[in-house]
Amino acid sequence: MLPINYVLYSDTKRKLLLKPIKTLACNPMLNKIKPFSILHLPPNRLIKQQQNKITCNSHSLLYLQVQNPLRNFSTSIIRKASWQDDVADRYTRLNRFQQYQQYDYYNNNHRSSDSLGKLTIIGLAAMTGIFMTSNLLFEYVPPFTYFRNKPKDLVYTILGINIAIFGLWQSPRLVPFLQKYMLLQKGQLMNKWSLITSAFSHQEFWHLGMNMLALWSFGTTLATMLGSANFLSLYMNSAIAGSLFSLWYPVLARIFTVSPSLGASSALFGVFGCFSYLIPNAKILLFIFPVPGGAWVAFLASIVWNATGCVLRWGSFDYAAHLGGSAIGVLYGWLIQKKIEEKRNRLNKRWSESLSTSSRWF
C-alpha cells in the first residue's frame, strides 16, 4: 500500500480543504513573503522543516499540482474533503507550530483513539466472519458458487476488479466518492469500509502493474492449491489486517500522519507469505534475476525490509500494512499445513488399520 501526502490549503472563498499535492508554496500576493517549495515530503518531514524556521501561514497554502503525474484535475472538481471547524483548526495550527502537534497527540488524541478502537473491533469481527463462512459462501451463495471449482477464474476476477477501480480513478466526477470509500484514511476521517476497499484501489499505473503482476504470479498457483474459498479468505483477511496495522502503527510509534494509503500490497504480502510457508524452496525471480534460497528466504528478506522501513520511515510505502498482511499469510500457511498433516496422519492410520485387518485373513 502507498500513502498519499495531503496538506491544507485555502481556496478563493477561504475555505480550508485537504488536497494531495506534489509541491506546496506560499502565496506572495497574499502575504508578500518569499515563495518556497517542499517536494515529496510526508507530514513528519514538514514538521522538521518548520523546526528549521521555514514557516508559512496555513491560509496562504495554495494547491499547485496533484501528486499523480498521469493526470491533472482542476481544483474546482477535485475537492478531497471539507473539514469541520475544530478539525480544520487543529490541522491549521499543526502546519504553523510543531509544539502544537506534540500537545495534540499526547493530550487531545482520545477521539481518534476511540474511533480506531471501534474500527479495530469491526475489522476483527469481519475477519472472523470471513474465516468462518467462506466455505459456506462458495457452497451455497451465488455468484461465489461459480468459482468453487475455478480458483484461477477467481484470481482473474480480483485482478479485473482492481483494474476497473483504477479506471474509475481517471474520472474526475468520481474522485470525491472514491476518496471517501476507497482510501484508508487516518485520524478523524477513518471509514470502516475502507479497511477492505482500499486494497482494491490504485491511483498510479506502475503501482497497479506491479501488484497485479504479483497477484498473477503467486495467486494463480496458491489458489489452485488452497481452493477458491480458502484463497479468498486469505486475501480478504490479509487486506483487513494490513489496514489495521497501518492505522495502529502511527499511534503506537507516536508519529503524526494524515496520509491515507491504498493498494493491494497488504493482501499480496499475505498471499506471498502463505505461498512461501507452504512451498519454502520454490524458485523466485526478481524480474529476471533468481533469488537465492527460495521463496521462504525471499519472504524473510521482505520482513526485514518492511520492519526496517517502519523504523527508518524511508520512501512512501506503507510498511506496517505489508507486515500485517505478511503475518496473516504465515498464520494461514501454518493452519493449512497443520490440516494437511492431520489429514495425512488419518490416512496413514486408516492404511495401517486396513493392512492389519487384511493380514488376519492369511
N, C-alpha and C positions, 0 to 999 in steps of 0.2 A: 504494500500500500504506500502511496505517496502523499505526504502532507502538502497542503496548498497554503501559502502565506497570505494573510489578509492584513489590511491596515485601514484605519478610519480616514475618511476624508469628508469634506463638506461640499455639497453641490451649491448651485446658484441660489437656492432657497434656504441655504444654511441648515440643511437637514443632514444629520450625521448618518452616514452609510458605511457599511463594511464591504470592501472590494478586494479581490485578489489582484495584485499588481506586480509588475516586473521592476518598475522604478518608481520611487516616490520623490517628490521635491516640494519645496516651499514656494508659495506664490509671491514673487517680488512685487506684483501690482498691489497686493493687499497689505503687506506688512513692510515692504521696502527693505527686505533683507536679502543677502546673497543666496542664490539657489544652491542646493547641494543634492546629491543623489546617493542612494544606497541600493546596490544591486544584489538580488537573490539572498537577502538576509532574513532569517527567521526572527521571531519576536525577541528571543533572548539576546540575539546579536544587536538588535535595535537598542536594547537597554544598555548594552556595552557602549554603543555609540553615544548614547545620552550621557553616560558617565564621563566620556571624553569631551563633554560640554558642546556636543553637536545637538542643539535643541531647536525645536520649532513649535510654534503654536499649532495645536492639532486642527484648529479651524482653518488653517491655510494649507492643509494637505490636499493635494489635487490628484485625481486619477489620471494617469498618463497612458498606461498600456496594460492589457490583460496579460496574465502570466503565460498562457498558451500561445506560442508564436504562430500556430497554424490557423488562427482565426482572430479577428478583431471585432468586438462588439461596441456599439455606441453606448455611451453612459446612460442614455435615456431608456434603453432596453434592458441592459444587464444590471438590474438592481438586485444585489445579493440579499441584503437583509436590512430591514429597518428596525431600529433598536428602541426599546423603552428608555425613558429619560434617565432612570437610575443606572441602567446597564451602559448606556452611551456615555454618561458622565464618568463611570468607573474607567472605561477604556480611554476616554479623553485625558483623564488625569494620569493614566498609565503612560501614555505617549509623552507626557510632559515631565513626570517625576518618577525616577526609578525607586525612590523611597516609598512612594505610594504603592507600588507593585508588591513590595515586601509586606507592608502593613496589610494590604488587601488579602494577600494569600494566607497569612498566618491568623488573621482575626476575622475576616469577613467572607470566608470561603465556604461557610456552612451550607448555603443554598445549593451550590454546585455539588457539594459532597452528598447532600440529601438526595438530589436528583440522580447522581451517579449510583448511589446505593440502590435506589428503586430500579434503575436501569439494569444494574447487575442482577438483581433478583429476577427481572423479566428475562434477561439473557440466559441465566442458568435454567430457568423453567422451560424456556424454548429448547435449549439443548437437550434437556431430559426428555421432553416430549418427542423431539425428532429421533432420539436414540431408541425410545421405546416403541414408536409407532411406524417407523419407516418400513418394516416388513409388511405390516398390515396395509399401508398405503399402496404398495406395489402389488398386493394380492387382491384388493377389492375396489380401489378407488381409481376411476379413470381421471386423467389420461396416464396416470402412473402405471397402470396395468399394461399399457403398450410397451413400456420399457423394461418390463420384468425380465424378459429373456433377451433383451437387446441393450446390453450395457454400453456398447460403443455409440449407439444412437443417442443415449443419454448424455454422453460426453459431448457429442457434436451439438446437441440441443443447448447445453450450457454454454458452449462456445458461441453459438448463434445468438443467444440472449445477450452476451457481453458485447458482441459486435453491434447488435441492434441498439443497445443503450448508448454505445459510443456514437452511433449515428444521430440519436436524439440530442446529444450534446451540441451538435452542429447547428441546431435550430435555435436562434435567439429567443423565440417566443416561449420555448420550453425550459429555458435556463432557470427561472425562479422556482418552478416546480421541482426540477432535478436537484437544485441546491438544497431544497427543503427535505427531500426524501432520499436522495442518492449520495449524500456526503455524510461522513461520520463527523458530526460537529462536536466541538468541545465546549465546556462551560455552560452558559445559560441556554444554548441552542441545541442541546442534546435531543435526539429523536430516537424512539425505540425501534422504529422500522429500519433506520439506517444501520443498525447492528448487522443486518444481513444484506440489505440492498446496496450498501456501499461496496460490497465485494463483487458486484456485477457492473460497477461503474468505472469508466476510464475516460479521461478527457484528452489524452495525448496518444497519437498513433503508435509511437515507439513503445509506450507503456502497455498498450493493448497487445501489440505484436509480440512482445517478449512473454507476457503472461499466457497468451493463447498458445504460443509455441510450447511452453512448458506443460500446459494442460493437455495438449495433443500428445506430447512425448510420453509423459508419465500416466496421464489419466486413462488413456485407452487400455493400456496394459493392466493397470491396477483395477479398473472397473471390471475387466474380464475375469480377474482373479477373485474379487470380492463379491461380485454381483451388483446389480443396479441399486438395490436397497441399501446395502452397506456402504457403497461408494457415495451415494447422495448424502447419507447420514454423516459420513466423514467430511465431505466437502462443506456442508452447511454448518456443522458444529465447529470446524476449523475456522470458518469465516467469523462466526459469532465470538469464539474465544479470542481471535485476533483483535476484533473490535473492542472487547472488554479490556484486553491487555493495553491497547492503545489509549483507552480512556483513563485507566488507572495509573499508567506509567508516569505522566507528569505530576499526578497528585502525590504518589509515593516518593518520587525523586525531587519533589518540591521545585518543579520547573514550571514557569508560566508559559502557556501557549494557547493561542486561539486558532491554530492551524488545523482545519479539518483534513481528513485523509480519505482516500478512495483506492480501489483496485482489488484484484483477486489474489494478490500475492500471499495473504494470510491463509486462504484456503489452499493455495498451491503448495505452500510450505507444509501444510498438513498432509496433502497428497504425497509429497516427496518424502516426508518423514515416515509415513506408513509404508511406502514403497521400499525405502532403504532398510527399514527394520525387517521386513519380510524377505527381501532379496538383498542382503548386505553386500554380496560380491558381484552384483550386476555392474556391467561396464557402463560408465557415464562419460559422455562427451561434452566438453565445454566449447560450444560452437563446433570446431573441427578437431579440437585437441582432447585426447583421452585424459581422464582424471585418474591418477594412480591410486590404488587402494580400493576402488569400487564405490558403490553407492553410499555405504554407511560412512566411509571416511569423508566423502564429499558432504554428507549431511552434517557430520560433526564439525567440519570446517565452516559450514554455513551458520551453525550455532555460535561458534566463536566469533565470526564476523558480525552477527546481529547483536550479540552481547556486548562486544566492543563498541559497536555503533551506539548502543543505548548509553554507554558510559561517556564516550567522547563526543557523541551527537554530531558526527560529520555527515555531510551530504543532506539529502532531502528525503530519505527513506524512512518509513515507519517501522523501525527495527523491533519495537515492542510487539506490534501486530504480527510480525514474522515469527517471533518467539512463541506467541500464543498459538498460532497455527501449528508450529512445529511440535509443541507439547501435546496437542490433541492428536496429531498424526502418530507420534510414538505410542500414545495411550491406545489408540485403535489398533496399531500394529501388535502391541502386547496382548490385547484382548483376543484378537483374531488368531494369533499364534497359540495362545492358550487353548482356544476352542479346537484348533487343528490337532494339538497334542492330545486333548481329551478324546476326540473322535478317533484318533489313531490308537490310543490305548484301549478304547472299547472294541474296536475292530480286532486288535491283537488278542484281546481276551476272548472274544467270540470264536476266533480262529483256533485258539488253543483249546477251548472247550469242545469245539466240533471235532478236532483231531483226537482228543482223549476219548470222546464218545465213540467215534468210528473205530478206534483201536480195540475197543472191547469186543467187537464182533469177530475179531480174527484170533 
